Amino acid sequence: METKVTFDGTGVSLETSTGRGTVAWRDVNRIFVYKWDLFAFDLICMRIEAGDNSMNLDEDAEGWLELVEGLPEYLKECVPFAEWFENVAFPAFETNLFVIYERRE
C-alpha cells in the first residue's frame, strides 16, 4: 500500500500499510522539513510533532503537495511551501533541516 496523507479543518492523517495515525492541528507544536540522502537521490521529508505524538512523511506520499501547499491555511504562522522548498532542496545531498512551524505560547 502506498502512503497517503489527508487533511481537513481538524487535522492531518497518515495512512500506511501498518496503520493510520491522526494529529489535530490544535495539538501541533512544531513541524520541520529536511532532506534524506538516499545516495542516488534525495527525499524531502517532514516531521509533525504534537506532544508525545509525531508523524513522519515524505514527498512520495499521496497528498504531499496538497498538504505542504495547504499548511498555512490551518497553521497561520507556518512558512509557505514556496519559501522553504529551495532551502531544503539545495544543496543536494545535505540534510538542510528547516523549521517551518513552531507554536508560540
CNS distance restraints for C-alpha pairs under 8 A (distance, minus, plus):
assign (resid   1 and name CA) (resid  16 and name CA) 6.58 0.50 0.50
assign (resid   1 and name CA) (resid  17 and name CA) 5.30 0.50 0.50
assign (resid   2 and name CA) (resid  16 and name CA) 6.54 0.50 0.50
assign (resid   2 and name CA) (resid  17 and name CA) 7.27 0.50 0.50
assign (resid   2 and name CA) (resid  61 and name CA) 7.06 0.50 0.50
assign (resid   2 and name CA) (resid  62 and name CA) 7.37 0.50 0.50
assign (resid   3 and name CA) (resid  14 and name CA) 7.13 0.50 0.50
assign (resid   3 and name CA) (resid  15 and name CA) 5.73 0.50 0.50
assign (resid   3 and name CA) (resid  16 and name CA) 4.69 0.50 0.50
assign (resid   3 and name CA) (resid  17 and name CA) 7.32 0.50 0.50
assign (resid   3 and name CA) (resid  60 and name CA) 7.70 0.50 0.50
assign (resid   3 and name CA) (resid  61 and name CA) 4.92 0.50 0.50
assign (resid   3 and name CA) (resid  62 and name CA) 6.22 0.50 0.50
assign (resid   4 and name CA) (resid  14 and name CA) 5.79 0.50 0.50
assign (resid   4 and name CA) (resid  15 and name CA) 5.19 0.50 0.50
assign (resid   4 and name CA) (resid  16 and name CA) 6.65 0.50 0.50
assign (resid   4 and name CA) (resid  61 and name CA) 5.26 0.50 0.50
assign (resid   4 and name CA) (resid  62 and name CA) 4.57 0.50 0.50
assign (resid   4 and name CA) (resid  63 and name CA) 6.23 0.50 0.50
assign (resid   5 and name CA) (resid  12 and name CA) 7.13 0.50 0.50
assign (resid   5 and name CA) (resid  13 and name CA) 5.65 0.50 0.50
assign (resid   5 and name CA) (resid  14 and name CA) 4.54 0.50 0.50
assign (resid   5 and name CA) (resid  15 and name CA) 6.37 0.50 0.50
assign (resid   5 and name CA) (resid  61 and name CA) 6.43 0.50 0.50
assign (resid   5 and name CA) (resid  62 and name CA) 6.03 0.50 0.50
assign (resid   5 and name CA) (resid  63 and name CA) 5.19 0.50 0.50
assign (resid   5 and name CA) (resid  64 and name CA) 6.52 0.50 0.50
assign (resid   5 and name CA) (resid  67 and name CA) 7.65 0.50 0.50
assign (resid   6 and name CA) (resid  12 and name CA) 5.82 0.50 0.50
assign (resid   6 and name CA) (resid  13 and name CA) 5.26 0.50 0.50
assign (resid   6 and name CA) (resid  14 and name CA) 6.57 0.50 0.50
assign (resid   6 and name CA) (resid  63 and name CA) 6.32 0.50 0.50
assign (resid   6 and name CA) (resid  67 and name CA) 7.52 0.50 0.50
assign (resid   7 and name CA) (resid  11 and name CA) 5.60 0.50 0.50
assign (resid   7 and name CA) (resid  12 and name CA) 4.18 0.50 0.50
assign (resid   7 and name CA) (resid  13 and name CA) 6.02 0.50 0.50
assign (resid   7 and name CA) (resid  67 and name CA) 7.16 0.50 0.50
assign (resid   8 and name CA) (resid  12 and name CA) 6.66 0.50 0.50
assign (resid   9 and name CA) (resid  25 and name CA) 7.90 0.50 0.50
assign (resid   9 and name CA) (resid  74 and name CA) 6.84 0.50 0.50
assign (resid  10 and name CA) (resid  24 and name CA) 5.66 0.50 0.50
assign (resid  10 and name CA) (resid  25 and name CA) 6.05 0.50 0.50
assign (resid  10 and name CA) (resid  26 and name CA) 7.92 0.50 0.50
assign (resid  11 and name CA) (resid  22 and name CA) 6.93 0.50 0.50
assign (resid  11 and name CA) (resid  23 and name CA) 5.56 0.50 0.50
assign (resid  11 and name CA) (resid  24 and name CA) 4.05 0.50 0.50
assign (resid  11 and name CA) (resid  25 and name CA) 4.69 0.50 0.50
assign (resid  11 and name CA) (resid  26 and name CA) 7.88 0.50 0.50
assign (resid  12 and name CA) (resid  22 and name CA) 5.64 0.50 0.50
assign (resid  12 and name CA) (resid  23 and name CA) 5.46 0.50 0.50
assign (resid  12 and name CA) (resid  24 and name CA) 6.47 0.50 0.50
assign (resid  12 and name CA) (resid  25 and name CA) 7.25 0.50 0.50
assign (resid  13 and name CA) (resid  20 and name CA) 6.97 0.50 0.50
assign (resid  13 and name CA) (resid  21 and name CA) 5.54 0.50 0.50
assign (resid  13 and name CA) (resid  22 and name CA) 4.18 0.50 0.50
assign (resid  13 and name CA) (resid  23 and name CA) 6.45 0.50 0.50
assign (resid  14 and name CA) (resid  20 and name CA) 5.60 0.50 0.50
assign (resid  14 and name CA) (resid  21 and name CA) 5.35 0.50 0.50
assign (resid  14 and name CA) (resid  22 and name CA) 6.42 0.50 0.50
assign (resid  14 and name CA) (resid  55 and name CA) 7.67 0.50 0.50
assign (resid  14 and name CA) (resid  57 and name CA) 7.83 0.50 0.50
assign (resid  15 and name CA) (resid  19 and name CA) 5.87 0.50 0.50
assign (resid  15 and name CA) (resid  20 and name CA) 4.30 0.50 0.50
assign (resid  15 and name CA) (resid  21 and name CA) 6.58 0.50 0.50
assign (resid  16 and name CA) (resid  20 and name CA) 6.23 0.50 0.50
assign (resid  21 and name CA) (resid  55 and name CA) 7.64 0.50 0.50
assign (resid  23 and name CA) (resid  27 and name CA) 6.94 0.50 0.50
assign (resid  23 and name CA) (resid  28 and name CA) 7.24 0.50 0.50
assign (resid  23 and name CA) (resid  50 and name CA) 7.05 0.50 0.50
assign (resid  23 and name CA) (resid  53 and name CA) 7.55 0.50 0.50
assign (resid  23 and name CA) (resid  54 and name CA) 7.71 0.50 0.50
assign (resid  23 and name CA) (resid  55 and name CA) 7.71 0.50 0.50
assign (resid  24 and name CA) (resid  28 and name CA) 6.80 0.50 0.50
assign (resid  25 and name CA) (resid  74 and name CA) 6.98 0.50 0.50
assign (resid  25 and name CA) (resid  75 and name CA) 7.23 0.50 0.50
assign (resid  27 and name CA) (resid  50 and name CA) 5.16 0.50 0.50
assign (resid  27 and name CA) (resid  51 and name CA) 7.13 0.50 0.50
assign (resid  28 and name CA) (resid  48 and name CA) 6.90 0.50 0.50
assign (resid  28 and name CA) (resid  49 and name CA) 5.82 0.50 0.50
assign (resid  28 and name CA) (resid  50 and name CA) 4.30 0.50 0.50
assign (resid  28 and name CA) (resid  51 and name CA) 7.47 0.50 0.50
assign (resid  28 and name CA) (resid 103 and name CA) 7.29 0.50 0.50
assign (resid  29 and name CA) (resid  48 and name CA) 7.89 0.50 0.50
assign (resid  29 and name CA) (resid  49 and name CA) 5.71 0.50 0.50
assign (resid  29 and name CA) (resid  50 and name CA) 5.15 0.50 0.50
assign (resid  29 and name CA) (resid  51 and name CA) 6.87 0.50 0.50
assign (resid  29 and name CA) (resid 101 and name CA) 7.74 0.50 0.50
assign (resid  29 and name CA) (resid 102 and name CA) 5.72 0.50 0.50
assign (resid  29 and name CA) (resid 103 and name CA) 4.96 0.50 0.50
assign (resid  30 and name CA) (resid  48 and name CA) 6.14 0.50 0.50
assign (resid  30 and name CA) (resid  49 and name CA) 5.20 0.50 0.50
assign (resid  30 and name CA) (resid  50 and name CA) 7.02 0.50 0.50
assign (resid  30 and name CA) (resid  99 and name CA) 7.51 0.50 0.50
assign (resid  30 and name CA) (resid 100 and name CA) 7.78 0.50 0.50
assign (resid  30 and name CA) (resid 101 and name CA) 5.26 0.50 0.50
assign (resid  30 and name CA) (resid 102 and name CA) 4.34 0.50 0.50
assign (resid  30 and name CA) (resid 103 and name CA) 6.22 0.50 0.50
assign (resid  31 and name CA) (resid  46 and name CA) 7.03 0.50 0.50
assign (resid  31 and name CA) (resid  47 and name CA) 5.64 0.50 0.50
assign (resid  31 and name CA) (resid  48 and name CA) 4.55 0.50 0.50
assign (resid  31 and name CA) (resid  49 and name CA) 6.10 0.50 0.50
assign (resid  31 and name CA) (resid  99 and name CA) 6.04 0.50 0.50
assign (resid  31 and name CA) (resid 100 and name CA) 5.76 0.50 0.50
assign (resid  31 and name CA) (resid 101 and name CA) 5.00 0.50 0.50
assign (resid  31 and name CA) (resid 102 and name CA) 6.60 0.50 0.50
assign (resid  32 and name CA) (resid  46 and name CA) 5.74 0.50 0.50
assign (resid  32 and name CA) (resid  47 and name CA) 5.50 0.50 0.50
assign (resid  32 and name CA) (resid  48 and name CA) 6.84 0.50 0.50
assign (resid  32 and name CA) (resid  97 and name CA) 6.86 0.50 0.50
assign (resid  32 and name CA) (resid  98 and name CA) 5.56 0.50 0.50
assign (resid  32 and name CA) (resid  99 and name CA) 4.16 0.50 0.50
assign (resid  32 and name CA) (resid 100 and name CA) 5.46 0.50 0.50
assign (resid  32 and name CA) (resid 101 and name CA) 6.89 0.50 0.50
assign (resid  33 and name CA) (resid  44 and name CA) 7.07 0.50 0.50
assign (resid  33 and name CA) (resid  45 and name CA) 5.56 0.50 0.50
assign (resid  33 and name CA) (resid  46 and name CA) 4.33 0.50 0.50
assign (resid  33 and name CA) (resid  47 and name CA) 6.42 0.50 0.50
assign (resid  33 and name CA) (resid  88 and name CA) 7.23 0.50 0.50
assign (resid  33 and name CA) (resid  97 and name CA) 5.76 0.50 0.50
assign (resid  33 and name CA) (resid  98 and name CA) 5.39 0.50 0.50
assign (resid  33 and name CA) (resid  99 and name CA) 6.40 0.50 0.50
assign (resid  33 and name CA) (resid 100 and name CA) 7.08 0.50 0.50
assign (resid  34 and name CA) (resid  44 and name CA) 5.79 0.50 0.50
assign (resid  34 and name CA) (resid  45 and name CA) 5.40 0.50 0.50
assign (resid  34 and name CA) (resid  46 and name CA) 6.47 0.50 0.50
assign (resid  34 and name CA) (resid  88 and name CA) 5.91 0.50 0.50
assign (resid  34 and name CA) (resid  95 and name CA) 5.63 0.50 0.50
assign (resid  34 and name CA) (resid  96 and name CA) 5.46 0.50 0.50
assign (resid  34 and name CA) (resid  97 and name CA) 4.23 0.50 0.50
assign (resid  34 and name CA) (resid  98 and name CA) 6.21 0.50 0.50
assign (resid  35 and name CA) (resid  42 and name CA) 6.26 0.50 0.50
assign (resid  35 and name CA) (resid  43 and name CA) 5.52 0.50 0.50
assign (resid  35 and name CA) (resid  44 and name CA) 4.43 0.50 0.50
assign (resid  35 and name CA) (resid  45 and name CA) 5.90 0.50 0.50
assign (resid  35 and name CA) (resid  88 and name CA) 6.35 0.50 0.50
assign (resid  35 and name CA) (resid  89 and name CA) 6.96 0.50 0.50
assign (resid  35 and name CA) (resid  93 and name CA) 7.58 0.50 0.50
assign (resid  35 and name CA) (resid  94 and name CA) 6.77 0.50 0.50
assign (resid  35 and name CA) (resid  95 and name CA) 4.67 0.50 0.50
assign (resid  35 and name CA) (resid  96 and name CA) 6.13 0.50 0.50
assign (resid  35 and name CA) (resid  97 and name CA) 6.99 0.50 0.50
assign (resid  36 and name CA) (resid  42 and name CA) 5.56 0.50 0.50
assign (resid  36 and name CA) (resid  43 and name CA) 5.10 0.50 0.50
assign (resid  36 and name CA) (resid  44 and name CA) 6.28 0.50 0.50
assign (resid  36 and name CA) (resid  45 and name CA) 6.97 0.50 0.50
assign (resid  36 and name CA) (resid  93 and name CA) 7.56 0.50 0.50
assign (resid  36 and name CA) (resid  94 and name CA) 7.75 0.50 0.50
assign (resid  36 and name CA) (resid  95 and name CA) 6.05 0.50 0.50
assign (resid  37 and name CA) (resid  41 and name CA) 6.52 0.50 0.50
assign (resid  37 and name CA) (resid  42 and name CA) 4.71 0.50 0.50
assign (resid  37 and name CA) (resid  43 and name CA) 6.64 0.50 0.50
assign (resid  37 and name CA) (resid  93 and name CA) 5.28 0.50 0.50
assign (resid  37 and name CA) (resid  94 and name CA) 7.00 0.50 0.50
assign (resid  37 and name CA) (resid  95 and name CA) 7.20 0.50 0.50
assign (resid  38 and name CA) (resid  42 and name CA) 5.46 0.50 0.50
assign (resid  38 and name CA) (resid  43 and name CA) 7.07 0.50 0.50
assign (resid  39 and name CA) (resid  93 and name CA) 7.65 0.50 0.50
assign (resid  41 and name CA) (resid  93 and name CA) 7.65 0.50 0.50
assign (resid  42 and name CA) (resid  92 and name CA) 7.22 0.50 0.50
assign (resid  42 and name CA) (resid  93 and name CA) 6.29 0.50 0.50
assign (resid  43 and name CA) (resid  58 and name CA) 6.94 0.50 0.50
assign (resid  43 and name CA) (resid  59 and name CA) 6.79 0.50 0.50
assign (resid  44 and name CA) (resid  58 and name CA) 5.76 0.50 0.50
assign (resid  44 and name CA) (resid  59 and name CA) 5.65 0.50 0.50
assign (resid  44 and name CA) (resid  88 and name CA) 7.51 0.50 0.50
assign (resid  44 and name CA) (resid  89 and name CA) 7.32 0.50 0.50
assign (resid  45 and name CA) (resid  56 and name CA) 7.27 0.50 0.50
assign (resid  45 and name CA) (resid  57 and name CA) 5.76 0.50 0.50
assign (resid  45 and name CA) (resid  58 and name CA) 4.07 0.50 0.50
assign (resid  45 and name CA) (resid  59 and name CA) 6.25 0.50 0.50
assign (resid  46 and name CA) (resid  56 and name CA) 5.76 0.50 0.50
assign (resid  46 and name CA) (resid  57 and name CA) 5.38 0.50 0.50
assign (resid  46 and name CA) (resid  58 and name CA) 5.92 0.50 0.50
assign (resid  47 and name CA) (resid  54 and name CA) 6.93 0.50 0.50
assign (resid  47 and name CA) (resid  55 and name CA) 5.63 0.50 0.50
assign (resid  47 and name CA) (resid  56 and name CA) 4.56 0.50 0.50
assign (resid  47 and name CA) (resid  57 and name CA) 6.60 0.50 0.50
assign (resid  48 and name CA) (resid  54 and name CA) 5.47 0.50 0.50
assign (resid  48 and name CA) (resid  55 and name CA) 5.06 0.50 0.50
assign (resid  48 and name CA) (resid  56 and name CA) 6.48 0.50 0.50
assign (resid  49 and name CA) (resid  53 and name CA) 6.26 0.50 0.50
assign (resid  49 and name CA) (resid  54 and name CA) 4.41 0.50 0.50
assign (resid  49 and name CA) (resid  55 and name CA) 6.58 0.50 0.50
assign (resid  50 and name CA) (resid  54 and name CA) 5.69 0.50 0.50
assign (resid  57 and name CA) (resid  61 and name CA) 6.83 0.50 0.50
assign (resid  58 and name CA) (resid  64 and name CA) 7.20 0.50 0.50
assign (resid  59 and name CA) (resid  64 and name CA) 5.59 0.50 0.50
assign (resid  59 and name CA) (resid  65 and name CA) 7.42 0.50 0.50
assign (resid  60 and name CA) (resid  64 and name CA) 7.09 0.50 0.50
assign (resid  63 and name CA) (resid  67 and name CA) 6.20 0.50 0.50
assign (resid  64 and name CA) (resid  68 and name CA) 6.22 0.50 0.50
assign (resid  65 and name CA) (resid  69 and name CA) 6.05 0.50 0.50
assign (resid  66 and name CA) (resid  70 and name CA) 5.91 0.50 0.50
assign (resid  67 and name CA) (resid  71 and name CA) 5.92 0.50 0.50
assign (resid  68 and name CA) (resid  80 and name CA) 7.69 0.50 0.50
assign (resid  68 and name CA) (resid  81 and name CA) 5.83 0.50 0.50
assign (resid  69 and name CA) (resid  80 and name CA) 6.81 0.50 0.50
assign (resid  69 and name CA) (resid  81 and name CA) 5.63 0.50 0.50
assign (resid  70 and name CA) (resid  74 and name CA) 7.25 0.50 0.50
assign (resid  71 and name CA) (resid  75 and name CA) 5.93 0.50 0.50
assign (resid  71 and name CA) (resid  76 and name CA) 7.96 0.50 0.50
assign (resid  71 and name CA) (resid  78 and name CA) 6.62 0.50 0.50
assign (resid  71 and name CA) (resid  80 and name CA) 7.45 0.50 0.50
assign (resid  72 and name CA) (resid  76 and name CA) 4.92 0.50 0.50
assign (resid  72 and name CA) (resid  77 and name CA) 6.64 0.50 0.50
assign (resid  72 and name CA) (resid  78 and name CA) 5.02 0.50 0.50
assign (resid  72 and name CA) (resid  79 and name CA) 6.86 0.50 0.50
assign (resid  72 and name CA) (resid  80 and name CA) 6.19 0.50 0.50
assign (resid  75 and name CA) (resid 101 and name CA) 7.78 0.50 0.50
assign (resid  77 and name CA) (resid 101 and name CA) 6.44 0.50 0.50
assign (resid  77 and name CA) (resid 102 and name CA) 7.90 0.50 0.50
assign (resid  78 and name CA) (resid 100 and name CA) 5.52 0.50 0.50
assign (resid  78 and name CA) (resid 101 and name CA) 4.65 0.50 0.50
assign (resid  78 and name CA) (resid 102 and name CA) 7.76 0.50 0.50
assign (resid  79 and name CA) (resid  83 and name CA) 6.55 0.50 0.50
assign (resid  79 and name CA) (resid  84 and name CA) 6.83 0.50 0.50
assign (resid  79 and name CA) (resid 100 and name CA) 4.95 0.50 0.50
assign (resid  79 and name CA) (resid 101 and name CA) 6.55 0.50 0.50
assign (resid  80 and name CA) (resid  84 and name CA) 6.73 0.50 0.50
assign (resid  80 and name CA) (resid 100 and name CA) 7.90 0.50 0.50
assign (resid  81 and name CA) (resid  85 and name CA) 5.76 0.50 0.50
assign (resid  82 and name CA) (resid  86 and name CA) 7.77 0.50 0.50
assign (resid  83 and name CA) (resid  87 and name CA) 7.84 0.50 0.50
assign (resid  84 and name CA) (resid  88 and name CA) 6.46 0.50 0.50
assign (resid  84 and name CA) (resid  98 and name CA) 7.49 0.50 0.50
assign (resid  84 and name CA) (resid 100 and name CA) 7.45 0.50 0.50
assign (resid  85 and name CA) (resid  89 and name CA) 5.97 0.50 0.50
assign (resid  86 and name CA) (resid  90 and name CA) 5.75 0.50 0.50
assign (resid  87 and name CA) (resid  96 and name CA) 6.87 0.50 0.50
assign (resid  87 and name CA) (resid  98 and name CA) 7.53 0.50 0.50
assign (resid  88 and name CA) (resid  95 and name CA) 7.49 0.50 0.50
assign (resid  88 and name CA) (resid  96 and name CA) 5.00 0.50 0.50
assign (resid  88 and name CA) (resid  97 and name CA) 6.64 0.50 0.50
assign (resid  88 and name CA) (resid  98 and name CA) 6.79 0.50 0.50
assign (resid  89 and name CA) (resid  96 and name CA) 7.57 0.50 0.50
assign (resid  90 and name CA) (resid  94 and name CA) 7.58 0.50 0.50
assign (resid  90 and name CA) (resid  96 and name CA) 7.67 0.50 0.50
assign (resid  91 and name CA) (resid  96 and name CA) 7.95 0.50 0.50
